[in-house]
Amino acid sequence: QQPWRRARVAMLPAWVPGATVGLISLYLVQRLLFPYFWADLRYLLRVLRYGLRVEAYRLRGRVVTVLDKFVQLAQRQPRKAFFIYEGEVHTYGDVDRRSNRVAQVFLHHGGLQKGDTVALLMGNEPDFIHVWFGLAKLGCVVAFLNFNVRSRSLLHCLSSCEPKILVVGADLLETLEEILPDLRKDVSVWIMTKASALPSVHTLLDKIEAASEDSVPADRRSAKSLKSSALYIFTSGTTGLPKAAFISHMQVLKGSAGLWAFGATPEDIIYITLPLYHSAASLLGIGGCIELGATCVLRKKFSASQFWNDCRKYNVTVIQYIGELCRYLCNQPVKEGEKNHKVRLAIGNGVRNDVWREFVDRFGSVKICEFYGATEGNICFMNHTGKIGSVGRTNFFYKLFFPFDLIKYDFQKDEPVRDKHGWCEKVKKGEAGLLISRVNAKNPFFGYAGNKKHTEKKLLCDVFKKGDLYFNTGDLMIQDQENFLYFWDRIGDTFRWKGENVATTEVSDVMVMLDFIQEANVYGVCVPAHEGKAGMASLILKENTTLDLEQMYKQVVTYLPSYACPLFLRVQQRMEMTGTFKQQKFHLVDEGFNPSTITDPLYFLDRSKQAYVSLTKEVHERILSGQMKL
């Protein structure tokens, strides 16, 4: 046999051994110098494939929206579960028919025209989706209101999006009663009940049940362009009160492609515990289910103790998270069988490195799919490689389609650094820089409703050359030597707590309404083992007054969302100011809330006592050790 084998080897062409060695060498070089080449290529091809599909629709003269896709699915798979809520299954056909009823009610009773805005103040419940889809079928722009926002801030939100109708959930009537006397008279109010004791308020539930299930004409929902408005989603930015971000049909489509881009399939079951007014739940979650033709499980509100029970009960395979959510799960007491579930993907943003590692170690082989994207922004990163801590990865081709840069930022002047010629300067790899994204026809920035100044403030002109235009994300990022991107911090008068952005100006405006407060300087401070920054306020009292802690507590819990209530108070004699007469925050942030190093009076919001209490060394130690719940 050996002579036969030698003869066979001898018969191989002379170039084969050389080619084999060359291929092996090429493979080794690729693994050594370009380890993420294939992962990058696969991800880029998915992005391009989706973009080409949307472009093909456009070239054929068809504008296909997420709602159009839902209607098609309702016809193709009417009996498939669209979402499950409190054990009850709502099929694609069910949701289509009930949303038709909503559309019929407003078609005949609401006096709505195509393009009118309707504000939606509801919690996570089936009728949030039914009302949203029903109004969209009439061609209306739906404004999602944050149900945590109260009083003056809520009136501001309604003023900025100028709705013709406000729809309110049955469990939010108390919030409605607070604003009803000051609400514009031309806003028609509808509540999700069968009867109402409130004057001039319409009931919706009784009319839905009596309405026809016939679909309204398709031309009512048809969009002329993907750039036309589909939604308003409120975001708390650097200018203070919540701003109504224009969300185009194109942005809804992009958001709905997120689950698919991370590898979710029509067979997956997605668990949504985040509030539907948030783009993560509505666009990525609900929209993502429609893009896939999949099923989701909707929960009224997040529960750490019931999370994994629900996942097992409903055979959940994909979960959505924010950083805090993962930490809450890790803080739960360890139980047997925690890895006994079918969850394979966790998609979200804001998870810390240590929580990421602990989550995977404790709950099994769940792939964490971290991403970055602002609600109103024109740039998005997706961590398709699973690199712990990173929000995504860039390369030459990605920047070709989605041009962005990281530039130097002056924290004292609170503006980008410009050289002697007036151009912005890019940071080196490994340095923190302000993330900016070029605005062009392919990557537009639609801005905010209500105030053009808010839109203008988010744009940077003449950045690297005359006439160029960039979107200012307000986020500081770091790009490492391997082109992975990491979130570093937020700039401006905003910090993040409990998964929400807190605008310091909004909080201080509420606090200075008290007759004993002269000034309130609000900022975020780091608390060990907690995501984001907790709110703290430095206060200057008016002359000949004292701090009324009881009144302060009532004020903040009445007029602010729970996540925006300052956890710490500091009473000072005078307020430090910058050279441009702005409140100085940097020293205050650095000093934190340690009573051992701060001589000023300090107070802590003790929710168990429903009061502000003196922040003693003992209380401080209990907070640091995790014994005191924040």
N, C-alpha and C positions, 0 to 999 in steps of 0.2 A: 504493500500500500504506500510505503514512503516514496518510492520513485514516482508513483502516480501523482502524489501530492506535490512533489517538487516540480513535476512537469506542468501541473495546473498553475502553480505560482508563476512559473516562467512564462506561461501564456498570457498573464495580465499585461495590459499596456504599460509602457514605461512611466506614463504620467500619473497613474493611479496612486502609487505610494506617496509621491510628492504632493498630490492634491489632498490626500488624506491628512498628511502632516500639516498642510496649509490650513485646512478647515479646522483641525484641532487647535492650531495656534490662534486662528481667528476667534474661535470660541473662547479660548482662555483669555485673550486680550480683551474681548468684549466683557467677559465676567469681571475682569480686573479693572478696566478703565471705564466701562459703561455698564455697570451692574443693573441699572434700571431701564435699559434700552427697550426690552420687549414689553415690560409693564407700561412704560410711557407710550409705546407704539399702540398697544391694545386700547389704552384709554383714549388716545388721540383719535384713533379710528372710530371709536364709539361716538365721540363728540362730533366728528365730521359726518358720520352717518346720520345722526339726528339732524344736524344742520342742513344737510343735503335734502332730507325728507321734507323739512319745512320749506326750503327754497323751491322744491319741486311743486309743492302746493301753490306757492306764489306765482310761479311761471305759468301754471295752468289756470291762473285767474281765480283760484279758490283760497279763501282765508278759512282755515280749519282751526277752531278754538278748542280748548279743553271741554267746554260745554258740548260742542258738536260731537266730540269723541264719546262723551257720556251718553248722549242720545243714541248714537250708533250702537254702543254696547248694550243699552237698554232694549234695543230691538234684536240684537244678536244673541244676548245671553240674559233674558229677562228674569230667569229663575235663580241666577247665581247671586249669592250674598254679596252685597256691596259693603254694608257695614253691620256690625252687631253692637247693640247698645243695651246694657243691663240684661243680657241674655236673650233679647228679642232680635230676630234676624230681619233686616231690611234689604230686600233684593234690589237689583238694578231696576227691575220693572216697578217695584213698589215706590222707590224714590222718584222715578220718572213720573208716575201717575200723581203722587202727592204734590210734587213741585208744579205739575200742570194745574192742579187745583189752586195753588198759591197764585200762579200767573193769572188764572181766570178771575180770581177775587180782585186783584189790583187792576186788571184790564177793565173790569166793569165798575169798580167802586173807587179806585185810587186816582183816576185821572192822570196816569203817568204817561209820559211820552218817551220815545226811544232816546237814550242818552241822559235821562234824568238820574239824579243821585238819590239813593235810599240808604239811610243809616241803620245798622243792625246792632242792637245792644242785647246780646243773648249769650248765655253760657254754653258749654258743650252739651248738646242735646240733638236728637234727630231733626227737630224743626229748624235748627240753625241752618242745616244743609238744605232742607226743603225750601225755606224762604230764600236763601242765597241763590239756589238754582232757579227757583220760580221767577225771581226778579230778573235774573240774567236772561231767562227766556223771553223777557219783554224788552231786552236790550238796555236794561238799567245798569248804572254803575253802583256797585254795592260798597258801602263804607263799613268796615269792621271796627266797632268800638270796643276798646278795652274795658271790660266790666269792672275792673278794679278802680278805674278813674271816676272821681266823684265831683259833684258841685261845679265850681268855677272852671276847673280843667276840662270837665265834660262839656260844658257850655262852649268853651273855646274850640273843642274838637268839632262840635256841631256847626259852629260858626264858620270854621275853615273849609269844611266840605260842602256846605250849603245844601243840605238834603231837602227834598220835597216832602219826604215821609220818614218818620222814625218808628222802627219796629222794636218793641221791647219784650223780653222774655217774662214769663209769669213770676219768676223768682227775683226779678230786679225792679219791681214796682216801687220799692222804697227809694231806690236811686232815682227813678223817674220823678217821684213826688218832690224830691229836693230841687230839681231843676225846672219843673213845670211852670212855676210862676214867672220865671225869667226866660223861658224858651220863646223864640220868635213865633209870632202868631201864625205865620204862613207855613209853619211846619206841622203837617198832619201826623198825629200820634196814634199808633196802633199797638195794642197789647195782645199777647198770646194767651187770651182767656176767652170764655164764653159770655162773661158779664163784666161790667165795670161800674164802679162807684165814682170814678174820676170824671169831672166835667170835660166835655169836648174831646174825649178819648174814645177811639173806635176799638171794637173787639175783632179779633182775627180768627180765633179758633172755630167759632160757630159758623163763620162764613166759609172757611176752608172745607168743613165737613159737608156743607150744603152745595159746594161748587162742583162744576163738571170736571171730569178727568180728561176731557179732550185737550189735545195739544194746541197751543196758539200758533199762528202762522210762523213758519221758520224764518221769514224775512225780518221779523221783529228782533231776533237774536243775532242775525248775521252781522258780522263786523266788516267794515269797508277796508280796514287795514289792521295788521297785527300791532301797529303802534298806537291804535286807539285805546282809550281807557277801559279797563275791565273792573278794577277795584280801587279803593283807597284803603291802605293799611297804615295805621298810625305808628310812628316811630318817635321815640324821645331822643332828640339829637343835641347838639352842642348849643343850640339857641334857646333852650328852656322848655316851654310847654310842648306837648305832643304835636307832631306835624303830620299832615295827611299826605303820604307819599302816593303819587300816581303809579299805579301798577297796570302796565299795558298787557294786552293779550299775549304778546311775545314773552314778557316776563313770567306770566302764568305758565306758558308752555315750557320755558326753561326750568322753572321751579318744579314742574310736574315730572321732568325727565330725571330728577336727581336719584330716585330709588332705582330706576332702570340703569342709570350710569354706574351705580355701585353693584349691579349684578342681581337685583331683585327680579322675580319672575311672576307670571300670572298665578302661579300656584302658591305664592307666599301669602301669609296672613300678617298684616301690619298692625302693631299696637300703638294707638295714639292716645296719650294722656296729656299732651300739651294743649293749651287753650286754642280754640279754632280761630280767634281773632289774630293769632300770631301766624306769620307766613310759613313757619316750619310745619305747623299742623295743617293749615288750609292748603297751601300750595304744594309743599313736599309730601305731606301725608295724604290728604284727600285727593289732590291733583295727581299725586304719584300713583295712587290706586287706580285712578281712571286711565292713566297712561299705560299701566300694565294690564288692566282688566282684572285686578286682584280684589281681595277682601280685606277690610280693616276692622279692628275692634276699637270702638270709641268709648272712652271713659269720661264721666262727668268731671272728675279732677284726679290728679295723681295721688296714689296711695302707695307708700313704700312697703307697708306691711302686706298689701294685697297684690303687689306687682307680679311676683313670680307665680302666685296662685292663679291669677288671670292668664298668664302666659301658658301654664299647663292646661288650664280649663279649655282654652280656645285654640290650643295648638299653634300659638304665635311663633312666627319664624323671623320676623323683622321688628325691631323696636326703634322708636325715636327717642332721643335724649337731648338734654342740655347738661352742662357740666355738673350743676347742682344735683340733678336727678340721679346721676351715677353715684355721687357721694352719699346721697340719702340711702341708696340701696346698700352701699358698702357699710354704712353705719348701723344697719339693722342687725339684730342678734343673729349669730351663725346658727343655721338649722341643717338638719340632715337632708340630703337629696337636693341641695341647691343647684347642682349641675344637671338635675333631672328635668330638662326642658328641651324644646326644639329650636330655640332662638339661635340663629346663625349670623345675623347682621345687626349691628347697632349703629344707627345713622344720626349724626347730630354735630354739635359743636360746643367747645368750651370745657372739655374735660382735662383736668390736670394730669401730668405725667404719672404721679404716684397713684392717683385714683384709677387711671387707665390700667396700670399694671395690676393693682389689687383687684379690679373688676374682672379682668381676664383670668387671673389666678383662682379667684373664688368661684366665679360663675361659669367657667368652662370655656370651650373654644368658640367664643363669640368674636367675630371680626369687627373691630371698632372702625367705623368709616367716618372720620372727622372731615368737616368741610368748613369753608369760610365764605360768607356772603352777607352783605347788608341788604335789608329789605328793598331799599330804593336804589341800590348800587348797580353798576354795570360791569362788575368783576366778580368772579367766583373761583375758588380753589377747592379741589377735592383730593384728599389723601388716599389715592388709589393703591398705594404700596403698603399701607399699614404701619408706616414709621411712627413710633410712639412720640407724641408731643407735637407732631407737625400738623398744620392745617391743610397742607397740600404741597405740590411740587411743580416747578416750572421748567421749561426748556426753550430752546430757540423757536420751535414750531408753535408752542403754546403762546409765546409772546407775539408771534406773528399774527395770530388771530385775535388775541386779547392783550393788547399792549398795555403795560403798566410799569411803574418804577417805584423805588423807595428813595425818598429824598430827605436831606437833613432838615431838622426841625429845631427852632429856637424856643425852648420852654419858657424862658423869661418873657420874651416878646409875644409868645403864643402865636407864632407864624412861621412859615417855611424860611429857611436860610437862603439868601440870594447873594451871589457874588457881586463884584464891582460893576459888572455889566448888566446886572439885574436878573440873571438867570438862576434857576434853582440848581442845587448841587446834589448829585446822587451819592448815596452812602456806599461804603465798601461792604463786601460780604462779611457777615458776622456782626455788623453794626445795625442798631435799631434805626429805622427810618419811617417816615410817613408814607403810607401806601396811597398812591394816586393812580388813576386809570384813565387812559385817553378816551375822550368823548368823540365819537365819529358816527357815521351813518349806520355801521354795523353794531356799534356798542353805544347806543344813545343813553342820555340821562334825562328822565322825564320830569324830575323835580317834585315840588310840593304844591298842593292847592292852598289857596287863601292868601298867600303872601309871597310875592316874587323875590323879596329880599332873602327869604330862606333858601330859595333855589340858587340865587346868585352867590350866597355865602359858601355853598358846597362846590363851587367851581373855581379852579385856578387857571388864570390866563397867562399867556406868554411865559410858559414854564421853562422850556428849553430853546424855543425860537419864537419869533413874532407870529402871533395868531393862533398858536396851538392852545388846546383846551383840555383840561383834565378834571375828573371827578375826585374831590377830596374825601376819602373814606373816613377821616378822623381817627384812623387806627394806625398804631405803630407796629411794624413787623420787622422780622429779622430773616435774611436769606443766608443759609450756610453754604459751605464750599461745595456741597453736593446738590445745591439748588432746592433744598427743602425750605419751606417757609414756616415761620413760627409767629403766632400772635404774641405781642409784647405788652401793649397797654392801649388805652384810649386817651385821646387828648381832649382839651376843652372842658367845659363844665358838665361832664358826664362821667359816671362810673357805673359799674354793673354789679347788681346784687340780686340773689335769688333768680338768676336767669333773665332779669329785666334791666333795661337801661334806666338809670335814675338821673334826671336833669337837675343839677343843684339849684339853678335859678327858680325852678318851679317850687322846690321845697322851701327855699328861703322866702319866696313871696308869700307862702302860706304862713310862715312863722312870724314875719314882720306885721301881719295883720293884727297880732296881739298888741294891746295898748302899752305893754311894758317893754316891748322889744324895739330897740333903736336900729340894730343891724344884726343880720344873720349871715354868717359865712359858712356855706355847706360844702363838704368835701368827703371823699371816701378814704377809709383807713383799712389796712390789711388786718385780718384776724386769723391767727394760725389755724390750719386745717379747714378753712372755709374758702369756697370759690369767690372770686370777685372782691369787692370792697364794701364794708359796712358804712352806712351813713353816719356822719358826725357833724355837729353844728357848733361853731364858735359864736357866742352871743354877746352883744353889747346891750346892756339894759339902759332904758331911759332914766334920766336924772330923777332922783327921789322915788324910785320904784324898786320893787323886789321881784325875784323870779317866782312866779306862781306855777309850780310843777303840775298841779292838778289841771289847771287851765291849759297848760302847754300840751299835756297828754291828750285832752279832749280835742284840741285844735288839730293836731297832726293825724290822729286816727279818724277824724271826721272828714278832713279835706284831702288826705293823701292815700294812695294805695298802700297796703301794708308793707310792701317791699321798699317804699320810699320814705317811710317814717324813720327819722334819725335814731339810731340805737344809742348814740352817745351825745351828751351836751357838755360844752365847756364855756364857762362864763369868764370873759376877759374885761379888762378896764378900757383897752383901746384896740382898734383893729389895724393890723399891719396892711399897708397899701403898697402897690407897685409904683414905679415912676409915672405910669400913665393912669394913676388913680383907680386901679383895679384892686380888688381884694387879693391879698397875698395868701396863697394856700400851701406853698411848698414846705415851709417850716412847720406848719400845723400838721400836714400829712406825715412828715418825718417824726414828729413828736408823738403821734398816735394818741392813745388813751390810757397811758400808764400813770396811775396816781403817785407812784414812787418818784417820778421825774418831773411831773407837772404840779406846780403849786396852785394853779387856778382851780376853783371848784369844778368837779366833774360829776356827771350823772349818767345813769344807765336806764334804758327802757326795759323794764322787767315785765314781760307779757303775762307771766303767771300772776303778778300782783296788779296788772293793768295800771301801771304807774311808773313815773320816773323816780328812781331811787338813787341815793348817794353811791357813787362809784368808789368803794373802799378798796384797799389792797386785797382783802379777802374775796370780794366780788370779782375783782380783776383776775385773781388766780383761778377762780372757778370758771371764768370765761375761757381763759387760756387752756385749762385742762379739759374743756368740753363738758363740764358738769352743768353749766348754765346754757340753756337752749336759746339760740338767737333767732 
